[in-house]
C-alpha cells in the first residue's frame, strides 16, 4: 500500500521487502520489480536528515547516471517526491546479494594470489572506466565493493566522487575518505590529483586482499597518519616477488612515482594467467539499445519501435529506464521474459516488416543505430482487416484475443459479420501483470537476510550492558506477540512449508495422502505449533546458507547448544545482543553509550554437510575492529 515513506510511484512498480541497510541519513530496502521479477535495492534519503550532505547526494546521483559499466553499481530509477515540508529521493539500483568484499576477506583470512588477482582485475577495470569518464572515487575500500551472484565486483558509494572541470590534471583540495586508505598527499593537506589518490587506495586494497590486514593501522589517528606519510609497511613472507613489487609501485609516497592506471591494465602481475589486458570499457552500450529488449518494451507500451527507442535514449531514469536495464539483465541470463502476449509483439514486427518492404534499400534495425519509422496508425477495423489478410497469405489463423465481458466466447469465430460491425470490435486487451505472492515466514523462523546489511534499529543507549541485554530479550518477545496478533490468520493447510530435516515420501508428496482427512488436520496442527514456537517442540531449525565465505564451521554439537554458547561468550564480554530465532544481533558501546560496533551472528546449517555453522555480518563500525571481535568471540567459544 502507498504510504508517506513509499508512495505509489514505488509501490506500483516494486514489491517492498525487508530493510537491508541503514546509515546516518539513508535506509536501503530490498524490493522486487513486479514485471521482471528481478531483485533491486531501494535507497531512501530525506532532505531533513541529509543536512550538509545534500550536495554530496546530488553529486552521487549525477555520477551514477553517467556511469554504466559491468563492475560499477548500475542505477535504475530515481524518484524525487515533494511535499509541503520537504522532499526526498528514492534511488533504485542493482542488488548485490554476495555482500561486501570485506566480509569475503574476513572469512578467508587472506586470499591466494590467483583469487586476489581475479578481484583486483575487476577493481582496476571499474576504476579505469570512471577515470576515463573524468571521475575520481576518493573512497575506495573493501566495504564499497560488493559481490553479485557470480562473485563479480560492483563498485558503490559515489558520495565523495569528484569530477574536476579541467580533467584529471586539475588539482583537488578537499580532504576526504577513510583514514586507513588515504594517500599521503591527501592527509598532508596539499593539492592532489584524484586519480593518483585512487591508485594509493587500490594499493591498500590489494595489500588487504593478499595479507588479510592493513598495511598502515593504528587506533590513534595521528600515529596512523605518520605511518602513511612514511610509507613503511610490513612485507609478509608469503607474498610472491611479483606481488611485493606491484605493492611497492602502488604504495609510493611520491605520487609522481606511483604506477598509473594505464600501466596497471597490462602489468606483468595483472597479466599472469591471462591472455589479454584488463578490459575497462563498458559492455553496456547506452547509445545502441538492445533490439530484443526494445521490441519487448514496444510490445508492452504498444509504441512504434522508433518512438520506444527515443524514450529509452532519453535516459530519464524513470520506469522505462529501469525496465530496460532489468530486461537486459534477464537477457544476459537467458531469461528474457515476455511481458505481454505474442499478439502485440507480432503486430510490432509486422509494422517493421511492412516498412522494410516499402524501402528495401534501407538497412534493417539489427545492423544500424536507428529503427525505421512505422506507417501512421490506421483505424482499427482497417488495421485488423490487413492483419487477417496477411495471416491468410501465410496460411496462419488470426491470433486469438482475450475476450471481454459480454462478448462472444472463444469458440465463436472472431470474424466480424453484418450484425456485428467491424468498427465496434474491441481492441486487444493487455495481459494483466500479477505481482508475486509474498511468503510470510513463520514466527521465529530465521529470515533470508542479505549478507551485508541491517534490518533493525537499536534502542537507546542509556542502560548498562547486562540490563540492556535483558530488556532487549523482553522487548523482542513483546514485539513477536504484537506481530503475531497483527498478522492475518492463514489456513495451515495452504502453507507449503516443511519441517527442517523432513523427507518427502510418495504419500506426503501426493495431493491426497493415504492418511486421509485426519492426517491433514494433524499436519496443519503441527504447522501451527511450528509457527508459535521459534525453537523446540519440533519447530524450524537453523536455515541453510548458500554463500559460505562468511560462515565458520563448528563441531557436531546441536544448533541450540551452539546458540547458547554464543550467548554465554557475548555476556562474558559485556556485548549486548538481541535474539531472534537463531540470529543474535549484537552491538558494543563505549562508556558514554556511543555505539562502536554492530554486527550479527547466526547459527546456520552448512548445506551438504552434517554440520552447524556460524554466519557473521557487520552492520556498523570499523571493519577491522569487527574482524578482531569476531575472531576473539569464536576462539573463546567452546565449539
PyMOL commands that set and color helices and strands:
alter all, ss='L'
color gray80, all
select helices_A, chain A and resi 8-11+47-66+101-108+113-132+142-144+179-181+184-187+194-211+221-230+241-250+255-257+261-265+268-271+291-301+305-313+319-332+342-358+365-367+380-393+422-424+465-486+492-494+506-509+516-532+559-572+623-636
alter helices_A, ss='H'
color red, helices_A
select strands_A, chain A and resi 14-22+26-33+39-46+75-82+87-94+145-147+153-155+544-545+551-553+576-580+583-589+595-606+612-621
alter strands_A, ss='S'
color yellow, strands_A
deselect
rebuild
show_as cartoon
